[in-house]
């Protein structure tokens, strides 16, 4: 396992310490868990953006009829 040193704002350090105490977990465990969750979410988002760009580059867009059908659906449910 790698060791990493970082500076965090006092308010985040205080919140982390309070949460660690309340949960019986270490600050390190909670920080790694938070970083893991963030990285997973960001990686998913980047992957979806890259897929969308490939679709756009391939000219794979919704047709006018598709867009109208979705807009009509939302208008119907908004009423």
TORKE-378987 format. One record per atom (N, C-alpha, C, O): residue in one letter; atom name; y negated, z, x negated; residue number from 1. Coordinates in steps of 0.2 Angstrom, whole numbers. Example, Ala and Ser with C-alpha at 12.3 -4.5 7.8 and 13.67 -1.06 7.14 Angstrom:
PT / a / N / 28 / 39 / -66 / 1;
PT / a / CA / 22 / 39 / -62 / 1;
PT / a / C / 16 / 39 / -66 / 1;
PT / a / O / 17 / 42 / -71 / 1;
PT / s / N / 11 / 35 / -64 / 2;
PT / s / CA / 5 / 36 / -68 / 2;
PT / s / C / 0 / 39 / -64 / 2;
PT / s / O / -6 / 40 / -67 / 2;
// end
This chain:
PT / x / N / 6 / 0 / -4 / 1;
PT / x / CA / 0 / 0 / 0 / 1;
PT / x / C / -6 / 0 / -4 / 1;
PT / x / O / -6 / 3 / -10 / 1;
PT / x / N / -11 / -4 / -3 / 2;
PT / x / CA / -17 / -4 / -6 / 2;
PT / x / C / -22 / 2 / -5 / 2;
PT / x / O / -22 / 4 / 1 / 2;
PT / x / N / -26 / 3 / -9 / 3;
PT / x / CA / -31 / 8 / -8 / 3;
PT / x / C / -38 / 5 / -8 / 3;
PT / x / O / -39 / 0 / -12 / 3;
PT / x / N / -42 / 7 / -3 / 4;
PT / x / CA / -49 / 3 / -2 / 4;
PT / x / C / -54 / 9 / -1 / 4;
PT / x / O / -53 / 14 / 3 / 4;
PT / x / N / -59 / 8 / -4 / 5;
PT / x / CA / -65 / 13 / -3 / 5;
PT / x / C / -70 / 9 / 0 / 5;
PT / x / O / -72 / 4 / -2 / 5;
PT / x / N / -73 / 13 / 5 / 6;
PT / x / CA / -79 / 9 / 8 / 6;
PT / x / C / -84 / 15 / 11 / 6;
PT / x / O / -82 / 20 / 12 / 6;
PT / x / N / -90 / 12 / 12 / 7;
PT / x / CA / -95 / 17 / 14 / 7;
PT / x / C / -96 / 15 / 22 / 7;
PT / x / O / -96 / 10 / 24 / 7;
PT / x / N / -96 / 21 / 25 / 8;
PT / x / CA / -97 / 20 / 33 / 8;
PT / x / C / -103 / 25 / 35 / 8;
PT / x / O / -104 / 30 / 32 / 8;
PT / x / N / -107 / 23 / 40 / 9;
PT / x / CA / -112 / 27 / 42 / 9;
PT / x / C / -110 / 34 / 44 / 9;
PT / x / O / -104 / 35 / 46 / 9;
PT / x / N / -114 / 39 / 44 / 10;
PT / x / CA / -113 / 46 / 45 / 10;
PT / x / C / -110 / 47 / 52 / 10;
PT / x / O / -105 / 50 / 53 / 10;
PT / x / N / -113 / 43 / 57 / 11;
PT / x / CA / -111 / 44 / 64 / 11;
PT / x / C / -104 / 42 / 65 / 11;
PT / x / O / -100 / 45 / 69 / 11;
PT / x / N / -102 / 36 / 62 / 12;
PT / x / CA / -95 / 34 / 62 / 12;
PT / x / C / -90 / 39 / 59 / 12;
PT / x / O / -85 / 40 / 61 / 12;
PT / x / N / -92 / 41 / 53 / 13;
PT / x / CA / -88 / 46 / 49 / 13;
PT / x / C / -87 / 52 / 53 / 13;
PT / x / O / -81 / 55 / 54 / 13;
PT / x / N / -92 / 55 / 57 / 14;
PT / x / CA / -92 / 61 / 61 / 14;
PT / x / C / -87 / 59 / 67 / 14;
PT / x / O / -83 / 64 / 69 / 14;
PT / x / N / -88 / 54 / 70 / 15;
PT / x / CA / -83 / 52 / 76 / 15;
PT / x / C / -76 / 51 / 73 / 15;
PT / x / O / -72 / 54 / 77 / 15;
PT / x / N / -75 / 48 / 68 / 16;
PT / x / CA / -68 / 47 / 65 / 16;
PT / x / C / -65 / 54 / 64 / 16;
PT / x / O / -59 / 56 / 65 / 16;
PT / x / N / -69 / 59 / 61 / 17;
PT / x / CA / -67 / 66 / 59 / 17;
PT / x / C / -65 / 69 / 66 / 17;
PT / x / O / -60 / 73 / 66 / 17;
PT / x / N / -69 / 69 / 71 / 18;
PT / x / CA / -68 / 72 / 77 / 18;
PT / x / C / -62 / 69 / 80 / 18;
PT / x / O / -58 / 73 / 83 / 18;
PT / x / N / -61 / 63 / 80 / 19;
PT / x / CA / -55 / 60 / 84 / 19;
PT / x / C / -49 / 62 / 80 / 19;
PT / x / O / -44 / 63 / 83 / 19;
PT / x / N / -49 / 62 / 73 / 20;
PT / x / CA / -43 / 64 / 69 / 20;
PT / x / C / -41 / 71 / 71 / 20;
PT / x / O / -35 / 72 / 72 / 20;
PT / x / N / -46 / 75 / 71 / 21;
PT / x / CA / -45 / 82 / 73 / 21;
PT / x / C / -42 / 83 / 80 / 21;
PT / x / O / -37 / 87 / 81 / 21;
PT / x / N / -45 / 79 / 85 / 22;
PT / x / CA / -42 / 80 / 92 / 22;
PT / x / C / -35 / 77 / 93 / 22;
PT / x / O / -32 / 79 / 97 / 22;
PT / x / N / -34 / 72 / 89 / 23;
PT / x / CA / -27 / 68 / 90 / 23;
PT / x / C / -22 / 71 / 85 / 23;
PT / x / O / -16 / 69 / 86 / 23;
PT / x / N / -24 / 75 / 80 / 24;
PT / x / CA / -19 / 77 / 75 / 24;
PT / x / C / -17 / 71 / 70 / 24;
PT / x / O / -12 / 72 / 67 / 24;
PT / x / N / -21 / 66 / 70 / 25;
PT / x / CA / -19 / 60 / 66 / 25;
PT / x / C / -24 / 61 / 60 / 25;
PT / x / O / -29 / 64 / 60 / 25;
PT / x / N / -23 / 57 / 54 / 26;
PT / x / CA / -27 / 57 / 49 / 26;
PT / x / C / -33 / 52 / 50 / 26;
PT / x / O / -32 / 48 / 54 / 26;
PT / x / N / -38 / 53 / 46 / 27;
PT / x / CA / -44 / 48 / 47 / 27;
PT / x / C / -41 / 42 / 44 / 27;
PT / x / O / -43 / 36 / 47 / 27;
PT / x / N / -37 / 42 / 39 / 28;
PT / x / CA / -35 / 36 / 36 / 28;
PT / x / C / -30 / 32 / 41 / 28;
PT / x / O / -31 / 26 / 42 / 28;
PT / x / N / -26 / 35 / 45 / 29;
PT / x / CA / -22 / 32 / 50 / 29;
PT / x / C / -26 / 29 / 55 / 29;
PT / x / O / -25 / 23 / 57 / 29;
PT / x / N / -31 / 33 / 58 / 30;
PT / x / CA / -36 / 30 / 63 / 30;
PT / x / C / -40 / 24 / 61 / 30;
PT / x / O / -41 / 19 / 64 / 30;
PT / x / N / -42 / 24 / 54 / 31;
PT / x / CA / -46 / 19 / 52 / 31;
PT / x / C / -42 / 12 / 51 / 31;
PT / x / O / -44 / 7 / 53 / 31;
PT / x / N / -35 / 13 / 48 / 32;
PT / x / CA / -31 / 8 / 48 / 32;
PT / x / C / -29 / 5 / 54 / 32;
PT / x / O / -29 / -1 / 55 / 32;
PT / x / N / -28 / 9 / 59 / 33;
PT / x / CA / -26 / 7 / 66 / 33;
PT / x / C / -32 / 3 / 69 / 33;
PT / x / O / -31 / -3 / 72 / 33;
PT / x / N / -38 / 5 / 68 / 34;
PT / x / CA / -44 / 2 / 71 / 34;
PT / x / C / -45 / -5 / 67 / 34;
PT / x / O / -47 / -10 / 70 / 34;
PT / x / N / -44 / -5 / 61 / 35;
PT / x / CA / -45 / -11 / 57 / 35;
PT / x / C / -39 / -16 / 59 / 35;
PT / x / O / -41 / -22 / 60 / 35;
PT / x / N / -33 / -14 / 60 / 36;
PT / x / CA / -28 / -18 / 62 / 36;
PT / x / C / -29 / -22 / 69 / 36;
PT / x / O / -28 / -28 / 70 / 36;
PT / x / N / -32 / -17 / 73 / 37;
PT / x / CA / -33 / -20 / 80 / 37;
PT / x / C / -39 / -25 / 80 / 37;
PT / x / O / -38 / -30 / 83 / 37;
PT / x / N / -44 / -24 / 76 / 38;
PT / x / CA / -50 / -29 / 75 / 38;
PT / x / C / -47 / -35 / 72 / 38;
PT / x / O / -49 / -41 / 74 / 38;
PT / x / N / -43 / -35 / 67 / 39;
PT / x / CA / -41 / -41 / 63 / 39;
PT / x / C / -36 / -45 / 68 / 39;
PT / x / O / -37 / -51 / 68 / 39;
PT / x / N / -32 / -42 / 72 / 40;
PT / x / CA / -28 / -45 / 76 / 40;
PT / x / C / -32 / -49 / 81 / 40;
PT / x / O / -31 / -55 / 83 / 40;
PT / x / N / -37 / -46 / 84 / 41;
PT / x / CA / -41 / -49 / 89 / 41;
PT / x / C / -45 / -55 / 86 / 41;
PT / x / O / -46 / -60 / 89 / 41;
PT / x / N / -48 / -54 / 81 / 42;
PT / x / CA / -52 / -59 / 77 / 42;
PT / x / C / -48 / -65 / 75 / 42;
PT / x / O / -50 / -71 / 76 / 42;
PT / x / N / -42 / -64 / 73 / 43;
PT / x / CA / -37 / -69 / 71 / 43;
PT / x / C / -35 / -73 / 77 / 43;
PT / x / O / -35 / -79 / 77 / 43;
PT / x / N / -34 / -70 / 83 / 44;
PT / x / CA / -32 / -73 / 89 / 44;
PT / x / C / -38 / -78 / 91 / 44;
PT / x / O / -37 / -83 / 93 / 44;
PT / x / N / -44 / -75 / 91 / 45;
PT / x / CA / -50 / -79 / 93 / 45;
PT / x / C / -51 / -85 / 89 / 45;
PT / x / O / -52 / -90 / 91 / 45;
PT / x / N / -50 / -84 / 82 / 46;
PT / x / CA / -51 / -90 / 77 / 46;
PT / x / C / -46 / -95 / 79 / 46;
PT / x / O / -48 / -101 / 79 / 46;
PT / x / N / -40 / -93 / 80 / 47;
PT / x / CA / -34 / -98 / 81 / 47;
PT / x / C / -36 / -102 / 88 / 47;
PT / x / O / -35 / -108 / 88 / 47;
PT / x / N / -38 / -98 / 93 / 48;
PT / x / CA / -40 / -102 / 99 / 48;
PT / x / C / -46 / -106 / 98 / 48;
PT / x / O / -46 / -112 / 101 / 48;
PT / x / N / -51 / -105 / 94 / 49;
PT / x / CA / -56 / -109 / 93 / 49;
PT / x / C / -54 / -115 / 89 / 49;
PT / x / O / -56 / -121 / 91 / 49;
PT / x / N / -50 / -114 / 84 / 50;
PT / x / CA / -47 / -120 / 80 / 50;
PT / x / C / -43 / -125 / 85 / 50;
PT / x / O / -43 / -131 / 84 / 50;
PT / x / N / -39 / -122 / 89 / 51;
PT / x / CA / -35 / -126 / 94 / 51;
PT / x / C / -40 / -130 / 99 / 51;
PT / x / O / -39 / -136 / 100 / 51;
PT / x / N / -45 / -127 / 101 / 52;
PT / x / CA / -50 / -130 / 105 / 52;
PT / x / C / -54 / -136 / 102 / 52;
PT / x / O / -55 / -141 / 105 / 52;
PT / x / N / -55 / -134 / 95 / 53;
PT / x / CA / -58 / -140 / 91 / 53;
PT / x / C / -54 / -146 / 90 / 53;
PT / x / O / -56 / -151 / 91 / 53;
PT / x / N / -47 / -144 / 89 / 54;
PT / x / CA / -42 / -150 / 89 / 54;
PT / x / C / -42 / -154 / 95 / 54;
PT / x / O / -42 / -160 / 95 / 54;
PT / x / N / -42 / -150 / 101 / 55;
PT / x / CA / -42 / -154 / 107 / 55;
PT / x / C / -48 / -158 / 108 / 55;
PT / x / O / -47 / -164 / 111 / 55;
PT / x / N / -54 / -155 / 107 / 56;
PT / x / CA / -60 / -159 / 107 / 56;
PT / x / C / -60 / -165 / 103 / 56;
PT / x / O / -62 / -170 / 105 / 56;
PT / x / N / -58 / -164 / 97 / 57;
PT / x / CA / -57 / -170 / 92 / 57;
PT / x / C / -53 / -175 / 95 / 57;
PT / x / O / -54 / -181 / 93 / 57;
PT / x / N / -48 / -173 / 98 / 58;
PT / x / CA / -43 / -178 / 101 / 58;
PT / x / C / -45 / -181 / 108 / 58;
PT / x / O / -42 / -185 / 111 / 58;
PT / x / N / -51 / -179 / 110 / 59;
PT / x / CA / -54 / -181 / 116 / 59;
PT / x / C / -51 / -178 / 122 / 59;
PT / x / O / -51 / -181 / 128 / 59;
PT / x / N / -47 / -173 / 122 / 60;
PT / x / CA / -44 / -169 / 127 / 60;
PT / x / C / -49 / -165 / 131 / 60;
PT / x / O / -49 / -159 / 130 / 60;
PT / x / N / -52 / -168 / 136 / 61;
PT / x / CA / -57 / -164 / 140 / 61;
PT / x / C / -55 / -164 / 147 / 61;
PT / x / O / -51 / -168 / 149 / 61;
PT / x / N / -58 / -159 / 151 / 62;
PT / x / CA / -56 / -159 / 158 / 62;
PT / x / C / -60 / -165 / 161 / 62;
PT / x / O / -65 / -167 / 159 / 62;
PT / x / N / -57 / -168 / 166 / 63;
PT / x / CA / -60 / -174 / 170 / 63;
PT / x / C / -65 / -171 / 174 / 63;
PT / x / O / -65 / -165 / 176 / 63;
PT / x / N / -69 / -176 / 177 / 64;
PT / x / CA / -74 / -174 / 182 / 64;
PT / x / C / -71 / -170 / 188 / 64;
PT / x / O / -74 / -166 / 190 / 64;
PT / x / N / -66 / -173 / 190 / 65;
PT / x / CA / -62 / -170 / 196 / 65;
PT / x / C / -60 / -163 / 195 / 65;
PT / x / O / -60 / -159 / 199 / 65;
PT / x / N / -57 / -162 / 188 / 66;
PT / x / CA / -55 / -155 / 187 / 66;
PT / x / C / -60 / -150 / 187 / 66;
PT / x / O / -60 / -145 / 190 / 66;
PT / x / N / -66 / -152 / 184 / 67;
PT / x / CA / -72 / -148 / 184 / 67;
PT / x / C / -74 / -147 / 191 / 67;
PT / x / O / -76 / -141 / 193 / 67;
PT / x / N / -75 / -152 / 195 / 68;
PT / x / CA / -77 / -151 / 202 / 68;
PT / x / C / -72 / -146 / 206 / 68;
PT / x / O / -75 / -142 / 210 / 68;
PT / x / N / -66 / -147 / 205 / 69;
PT / x / CA / -61 / -143 / 208 / 69;
PT / x / C / -62 / -135 / 206 / 69;
PT / x / O / -61 / -131 / 211 / 69;
PT / x / N / -63 / -134 / 200 / 70;
PT / x / CA / -64 / -127 / 198 / 70;
PT / x / C / -70 / -124 / 201 / 70;
PT / x / O / -71 / -119 / 203 / 70;
PT / x / N / -76 / -129 / 200 / 71;
PT / x / CA / -82 / -126 / 203 / 71;
PT / x / C / -82 / -125 / 211 / 71;
PT / x / O / -85 / -120 / 213 / 71;
PT / x / N / -78 / -129 / 214 / 72;
PT / x / CA / -77 / -128 / 221 / 72;
PT / x / C / -74 / -122 / 223 / 72;
PT / x / O / -75 / -118 / 228 / 72;
PT / x / N / -69 / -121 / 219 / 73;
PT / x / CA / -65 / -114 / 220 / 73;
PT / x / C / -69 / -108 / 219 / 73;
PT / x / O / -69 / -104 / 223 / 73;
PT / x / N / -73 / -108 / 214 / 74;
PT / x / CA / -77 / -103 / 212 / 74;
PT / x / C / -83 / -102 / 218 / 74;
PT / x / O / -85 / -96 / 220 / 74;
PT / x / N / -86 / -108 / 220 / 75;
PT / x / CA / -91 / -107 / 225 / 75;
PT / x / C / -87 / -104 / 232 / 75;
PT / x / O / -91 / -100 / 235 / 75;
PT / x / N / -81 / -106 / 233 / 76;
PT / x / CA / -78 / -104 / 239 / 76;
PT / x / C / -77 / -96 / 239 / 76;
PT / x / O / -78 / -93 / 244 / 76;
PT / x / N / -75 / -94 / 233 / 77;
PT / x / CA / -73 / -87 / 232 / 77;
PT / x / C / -80 / -83 / 232 / 77;
PT / x / O / -79 / -76 / 233 / 77;
PT / x / N / -85 / -86 / 230 / 78;
PT / x / CA / -92 / -82 / 229 / 78;
PT / x / C / -95 / -81 / 236 / 78;
PT / x / O / -99 / -76 / 237 / 78;
PT / x / N / -93 / -84 / 241 / 79;
PT / x / CA / -96 / -84 / 248 / 79;
PT / x / C / -93 / -77 / 251 / 79;
PT / x / O / -95 / -76 / 257 / 79;
// end
